[in-house]
Amino acid sequence: MANLFDTHTHMDSPKFDSDRAEAIARAREAGVELMVNIGFNRETIPTTIALAEQYDFIYAAVGWHPVDSIEMQPGDLEWIEQLCAHPKVVAIGEIGLDYHWDTSPKEVQHRVFREQIRLARKVRKPIVIHNRDAHEDIVKILKEENASEVGGVMHCFSGSWETAKKCLDMNFYISFGGPVTFKNARVPKEVLERVPLDRLLIETDSPYLAPHPFRGKRNETAFVSYVADTAAEITGKSKDEIAKITMENGKKCFGIV
């Protein structure tokens, strides 16, 4: 069975309140060896830490999501910095820009994004990037803030190859989730085919963005297996090879020994 690494999941989500332990068990049965659970605001950071402390194969990323950036208080950045000393915290994220949901003004999103990149450079942690409809500004800010010093993950990548190349040049891994399995996902499939294998990651973003054939339903970490299948098909590798490659890449990115 392939040993898989789901590099981006939200198993602490309330959508798993009725069957979280069972969903985690299903992931293990599907071959998932490691997960990074993402805490992205005041509510989910503590539940993410708790989950990472409960399971030895679950690691944590903590940060402030752009959609929630309007709610970030002055002490929250210091809180994230303190949590970066936790042995299970492997990244700052998810952070970035979201121009789809009009919940936080762009100038607030930009400030919070920049502050967290600077923090990541200070504590020497990689960053997990959320990018929705903001490709140009994401690349611009990453360059201006010297994010290449720490690198990280372009989470659930949906941009063009041109954008991916710019991110690769700044020391980022390109991660693909459920949408790359969709039949009409021409651009993501083309980008995945061109990403160097040593910069490829896979993820679920569960409970969101379930892959085919579960599109529109609740996603879960076990379904990263379907993303691995698609990546294998696109690259001409076996599923076991994709699992090994993305496992090694994920461990290297997040500093997991």
LUMMILUM-788151 format. One record per residue (C-alpha): residue number from 0; z negated, x negated, y; residue in one letter; chain. Coordinates in steps of 0.25 Angstrom, whole numbers, plus 5000, padded with zeros to 4 digits. Layout:
<nodes>
NODE; torti; w; u; v; drenlo; drenfi
NODE; NUM; Z; X; Y; A; A
...
</nodes>
This chain:
<nodes>
NODE; torti; w; u; v; drenlo; drenfi
NODE; 0; 5000; 5000; 5000; M; A
NODE; 1; 5004; 4995; 5014; A; A
NODE; 2; 4992; 4990; 5022; N; A
NODE; 3; 4994; 4997; 5036; L; A
NODE; 4; 4988; 4995; 5050; F; A
NODE; 5; 4988; 5007; 5059; D; A
NODE; 6; 4987; 4999; 5072; T; A
NODE; 7; 4984; 5012; 5080; H; A
NODE; 8; 4977; 5024; 5076; T; A
NODE; 9; 4967; 5034; 5082; H; A
NODE; 10; 4959; 5038; 5069; M; A
NODE; 11; 4947; 5041; 5078; D; A
NODE; 12; 4955; 5053; 5084; S; A
NODE; 13; 4948; 5067; 5083; P; A
NODE; 14; 4961; 5071; 5075; K; A
NODE; 15; 4954; 5063; 5063; F; A
NODE; 16; 4940; 5069; 5065; D; A
NODE; 17; 4942; 5078; 5053; S; A
NODE; 18; 4947; 5067; 5043; D; A
NODE; 19; 4946; 5053; 5050; R; A
NODE; 20; 4940; 5047; 5037; A; A
NODE; 21; 4951; 5053; 5028; E; A
NODE; 22; 4962; 5049; 5038; A; A
NODE; 23; 4957; 5035; 5038; I; A
NODE; 24; 4957; 5035; 5023; A; A
NODE; 25; 4971; 5040; 5022; R; A
NODE; 26; 4975; 5028; 5031; A; A
NODE; 27; 4969; 5019; 5021; R; A
NODE; 28; 4976; 5026; 5010; E; A
NODE; 29; 4989; 5024; 5017; A; A
NODE; 30; 4987; 5009; 5018; G; A
NODE; 31; 4981; 5008; 5032; V; A
NODE; 32; 4973; 4995; 5032; E; A
NODE; 33; 4970; 4994; 5047; L; A
NODE; 34; 4969; 5003; 5059; M; A
NODE; 35; 4967; 5001; 5074; V; A
NODE; 36; 4961; 5014; 5080; N; A
NODE; 37; 4963; 5016; 5095; I; A
NODE; 38; 4952; 5020; 5104; G; A
NODE; 39; 4959; 5024; 5118; F; A
NODE; 40; 4949; 5031; 5126; N; A
NODE; 41; 4934; 5034; 5128; R; A
NODE; 42; 4933; 5043; 5116; E; A
NODE; 43; 4942; 5036; 5106; T; A
NODE; 44; 4937; 5021; 5109; I; A
NODE; 45; 4923; 5024; 5102; P; A
NODE; 46; 4929; 5032; 5091; T; A
NODE; 47; 4939; 5021; 5088; T; A
NODE; 48; 4928; 5010; 5088; I; A
NODE; 49; 4919; 5019; 5078; A; A
NODE; 50; 4931; 5020; 5069; L; A
NODE; 51; 4934; 5005; 5069; A; A
NODE; 52; 4919; 5003; 5066; E; A
NODE; 53; 4920; 5013; 5054; Q; A
NODE; 54; 4932; 5007; 5047; Y; A
NODE; 55; 4934; 4992; 5045; D; A
NODE; 56; 4949; 4994; 5045; F; A
NODE; 57; 4950; 5001; 5058; I; A
NODE; 58; 4950; 4993; 5071; Y; A
NODE; 59; 4950; 4998; 5085; A; A
NODE; 60; 4957; 4997; 5098; A; A
NODE; 61; 4951; 5002; 5111; V; A
NODE; 62; 4957; 5005; 5124; G; A
NODE; 63; 4960; 5016; 5135; W; A
NODE; 64; 4973; 5024; 5132; H; A
NODE; 65; 4982; 5027; 5145; P; A
NODE; 66; 4981; 5042; 5143; V; A
NODE; 67; 4965; 5040; 5145; D; A
NODE; 68; 4966; 5029; 5155; S; A
NODE; 69; 4962; 5039; 5167; I; A
NODE; 70; 4948; 5040; 5159; E; A
NODE; 71; 4945; 5026; 5158; M; A
NODE; 72; 4933; 5022; 5166; Q; A
NODE; 73; 4929; 5008; 5171; P; A
NODE; 74; 4919; 5005; 5160; G; A
NODE; 75; 4929; 5008; 5149; D; A
NODE; 76; 4937; 4995; 5150; L; A
NODE; 77; 4924; 4988; 5148; E; A
NODE; 78; 4921; 4997; 5136; W; A
NODE; 79; 4934; 4993; 5130; I; A
NODE; 80; 4931; 4978; 5132; E; A
NODE; 81; 4918; 4979; 5125; Q; A
NODE; 82; 4924; 4986; 5113; L; A
NODE; 83; 4934; 4975; 5112; C; A
NODE; 84; 4923; 4967; 5107; A; A
NODE; 85; 4921; 4976; 5095; H; A
NODE; 86; 4926; 4969; 5082; P; A
NODE; 87; 4935; 4981; 5078; K; A
NODE; 88; 4942; 4983; 5092; V; A
NODE; 89; 4956; 4976; 5091; V; A
NODE; 90; 4963; 4980; 5103; A; A
NODE; 91; 4963; 4987; 5116; I; A
NODE; 92; 4971; 5000; 5116; G; A
NODE; 93; 4977; 5009; 5116; E; A
NODE; 94; 4981; 5006; 5131; I; A
NODE; 95; 4993; 5008; 5139; G; A
NODE; 96; 5001; 5018; 5147; L; A
NODE; 97; 5004; 5033; 5144; D; A
NODE; 98; 5014; 5040; 5153; Y; A
NODE; 99; 5016; 5052; 5144; H; A
NODE; 100; 5002; 5058; 5146; W; A
NODE; 101; 4999; 5060; 5160; D; A
NODE; 102; 4984; 5058; 5159; T; A
NODE; 103; 4981; 5045; 5166; S; A
NODE; 104; 4989; 5040; 5179; P; A
NODE; 105; 4998; 5029; 5177; K; A
NODE; 106; 4990; 5020; 5186; E; A
NODE; 107; 4977; 5022; 5178; V; A
NODE; 108; 4985; 5020; 5165; Q; A
NODE; 109; 4990; 5006; 5170; H; A
NODE; 110; 4976; 5002; 5175; R; A
NODE; 111; 4969; 5005; 5162; V; A
NODE; 112; 4981; 4999; 5154; F; A
NODE; 113; 4980; 4986; 5162; R; A
NODE; 114; 4965; 4985; 5161; E; A
NODE; 115; 4965; 4986; 5146; Q; A
NODE; 116; 4976; 4976; 5145; I; A
NODE; 117; 4967; 4966; 5153; R; A
NODE; 118; 4955; 4969; 5145; L; A
NODE; 119; 4963; 4967; 5132; A; A
NODE; 120; 4967; 4953; 5137; R; A
NODE; 121; 4953; 4950; 5141; K; A
NODE; 122; 4947; 4954; 5127; V; A
NODE; 123; 4960; 4949; 5120; R; A
NODE; 124; 4963; 4962; 5112; K; A
NODE; 125; 4977; 4967; 5110; P; A
NODE; 126; 4981; 4980; 5116; I; A
NODE; 127; 4987; 4993; 5110; V; A
NODE; 128; 4997; 5000; 5120; I; A
NODE; 129; 4999; 5014; 5122; H; A
NODE; 130; 5013; 5017; 5129; N; A
NODE; 131; 5018; 5030; 5131; R; A
NODE; 132; 5030; 5032; 5141; D; A
NODE; 133; 5026; 5019; 5148; A; A
NODE; 134; 5034; 5007; 5142; H; A
NODE; 135; 5037; 5000; 5155; E; A
NODE; 136; 5023; 5001; 5161; D; A
NODE; 137; 5017; 4997; 5148; I; A
NODE; 138; 5025; 4984; 5147; V; A
NODE; 139; 5024; 4981; 5162; K; A
NODE; 140; 5008; 4982; 5161; I; A
NODE; 141; 5007; 4974; 5148; L; A
NODE; 142; 5015; 4963; 5154; K; A
NODE; 143; 5008; 4963; 5168; E; A
NODE; 144; 4994; 4963; 5160; E; A
NODE; 145; 4998; 4951; 5151; N; A
NODE; 146; 4996; 4960; 5139; A; A
NODE; 147; 5003; 4950; 5130; S; A
NODE; 148; 4991; 4942; 5130; E; A
NODE; 149; 4984; 4952; 5120; V; A
NODE; 150; 4996; 4960; 5115; G; A
NODE; 151; 4994; 4972; 5106; G; A
NODE; 152; 5001; 4985; 5101; V; A
NODE; 153; 5012; 4994; 5107; M; A
NODE; 154; 5006; 5006; 5101; H; A
NODE; 155; 5015; 5016; 5095; C; A
NODE; 156; 5027; 5010; 5102; F; A
NODE; 157; 5038; 5020; 5107; S; A
NODE; 158; 5045; 5011; 5117; G; A
NODE; 159; 5059; 5004; 5116; S; A
NODE; 160; 5062; 4990; 5110; W; A
NODE; 161; 5062; 4985; 5124; E; A
NODE; 162; 5048; 4989; 5127; T; A
NODE; 163; 5044; 4984; 5113; A; A
NODE; 164; 5050; 4971; 5116; K; A
NODE; 165; 5042; 4969; 5129; K; A
NODE; 166; 5029; 4973; 5121; C; A
NODE; 167; 5032; 4963; 5110; L; A
NODE; 168; 5034; 4952; 5120; D; A
NODE; 169; 5020; 4955; 5125; M; A
NODE; 170; 5013; 4953; 5112; N; A
NODE; 171; 5013; 4967; 5107; F; A
NODE; 172; 5015; 4974; 5094; Y; A
NODE; 173; 5023; 4986; 5093; I; A
NODE; 174; 5017; 4997; 5085; S; A
NODE; 175; 5024; 5010; 5079; F; A
NODE; 176; 5017; 5023; 5075; G; A
NODE; 177; 5022; 5036; 5069; G; A
NODE; 178; 5033; 5039; 5079; P; A
NODE; 179; 5041; 5027; 5073; V; A
NODE; 180; 5042; 5036; 5060; T; A
NODE; 181; 5049; 5047; 5067; F; A
NODE; 182; 5064; 5049; 5064; K; A
NODE; 183; 5068; 5050; 5078; N; A
NODE; 184; 5060; 5037; 5082; A; A
NODE; 185; 5072; 5029; 5085; R; A
NODE; 186; 5067; 5019; 5096; V; A
NODE; 187; 5053; 5016; 5089; P; A
NODE; 188; 5061; 5013; 5076; K; A
NODE; 189; 5070; 5004; 5083; E; A
NODE; 190; 5059; 4997; 5090; V; A
NODE; 191; 5051; 4995; 5077; L; A
NODE; 192; 5063; 4989; 5071; E; A
NODE; 193; 5064; 4978; 5082; R; A
NODE; 194; 5049; 4975; 5083; V; A
NODE; 195; 5046; 4962; 5076; P; A
NODE; 196; 5038; 4964; 5064; L; A
NODE; 197; 5026; 4955; 5068; D; A
NODE; 198; 5024; 4965; 5080; R; A
NODE; 199; 5025; 4978; 5073; L; A
NODE; 200; 5013; 4988; 5071; L; A
NODE; 201; 5012; 5002; 5065; I; A
NODE; 202; 5002; 5013; 5069; E; A
NODE; 203; 4999; 5028; 5069; T; A
NODE; 204; 4992; 5031; 5082; D; A
NODE; 205; 4986; 5042; 5073; S; A
NODE; 206; 4983; 5054; 5075; P; A
NODE; 207; 4995; 5053; 5084; Y; A
NODE; 208; 5010; 5051; 5081; L; A
NODE; 209; 5011; 5054; 5066; A; A
NODE; 210; 5023; 5048; 5059; P; A
NODE; 211; 5033; 5055; 5052; H; A
NODE; 212; 5031; 5064; 5043; P; A
NODE; 213; 5018; 5067; 5050; F; A
NODE; 214; 5024; 5068; 5064; R; A
NODE; 215; 5016; 5078; 5073; G; A
NODE; 216; 5004; 5078; 5063; K; A
NODE; 217; 4991; 5070; 5065; R; A
NODE; 218; 4994; 5055; 5062; N; A
NODE; 219; 4984; 5046; 5055; E; A
NODE; 220; 4983; 5031; 5051; T; A
NODE; 221; 4988; 5033; 5037; A; A
NODE; 222; 5002; 5037; 5043; F; A
NODE; 223; 5004; 5023; 5048; V; A
NODE; 224; 5010; 5021; 5034; S; A
NODE; 225; 5022; 5030; 5039; Y; A
NODE; 226; 5024; 5020; 5051; V; A
NODE; 227; 5024; 5008; 5042; A; A
NODE; 228; 5035; 5015; 5033; D; A
NODE; 229; 5044; 5017; 5045; T; A
NODE; 230; 5042; 5003; 5050; A; A
NODE; 231; 5045; 4998; 5036; A; A
NODE; 232; 5058; 5006; 5036; E; A
NODE; 233; 5062; 5002; 5050; I; A
NODE; 234; 5059; 4987; 5048; T; A
NODE; 235; 5065; 4986; 5034; G; A
NODE; 236; 5051; 4981; 5029; K; A
NODE; 237; 5042; 4987; 5018; S; A
NODE; 238; 5030; 4996; 5022; K; A
NODE; 239; 5021; 4985; 5016; D; A
NODE; 240; 5028; 4974; 5025; E; A
NODE; 241; 5026; 4983; 5037; I; A
NODE; 242; 5012; 4986; 5034; A; A
NODE; 243; 5009; 4971; 5032; K; A
NODE; 244; 5017; 4967; 5045; I; A
NODE; 245; 5010; 4978; 5053; T; A
NODE; 246; 4996; 4974; 5047; M; A
NODE; 247; 4998; 4960; 5051; E; A
NODE; 248; 5003; 4963; 5065; N; A
NODE; 249; 4991; 4973; 5067; G; A
NODE; 250; 4981; 4963; 5063; K; A
NODE; 251; 4987; 4952; 5072; K; A
NODE; 252; 4988; 4962; 5084; C; A
NODE; 253; 4974; 4967; 5083; F; A
NODE; 254; 4967; 4954; 5078; G; A
NODE; 255; 4962; 4960; 5065; I; A
NODE; 256; 4959; 4949; 5054; V; A
</nodes>
